[in-house]
Amino acid sequence: MRTVHAADLLRLILDDEPHVGLAVLVDGDRIEAVASLDALTGAYPGVRVRRWAGTLGPALVHDGPLPLAPTPRERVHALFRLGAAAVLDAHVPDPALRAAAARNGVAVLSAARPAALVVGGRADLAVFDADGSCRATVVAGRLVHRRA
């Protein structure tokens, strides 16, 4: 199912200046388009639209040990609360933790990569408030964290 994610501001690259009026069209686990909200809703009538307060951009690549929690599943979900959708391979040595990451769609990378929204790329998105806290995380097109 196609979903448009729209926010007050959008960053295509994590450290880029934010753009006003842009939105991201996600189809399955991929980014299908980045355009104005009006253009996307006009081209795809009836598309589901998720509107977010804050700044929408690429999800983070977590470069460090996963947050401590009682179970591997909870450690992975702690990543989502940070706005991360990927982690470096060196930080998931435990087979149970690696399995929890795989079940939840977390990308396990051999090396860090720049966080960016790319048409045709995996739909890993996050929404951040002005204070840097994560409001929502989308991993491979699936909403996995939403703060009330």
Secondary structure, DSSP 8 states (H G I E B T S, - for coil): -EEEEEEEEE-SBTTS--EESEEEEEETTEEEEEEEHHHHHHHSTT-EEEEEEEEEEE-EEE-S-----SSHHHHHHHHHHHTEEEEEGGG--SHHHHHHHHHTT-EEESS----B--TTSB--EEEE-TTS-EEEEEETTEEEEE--
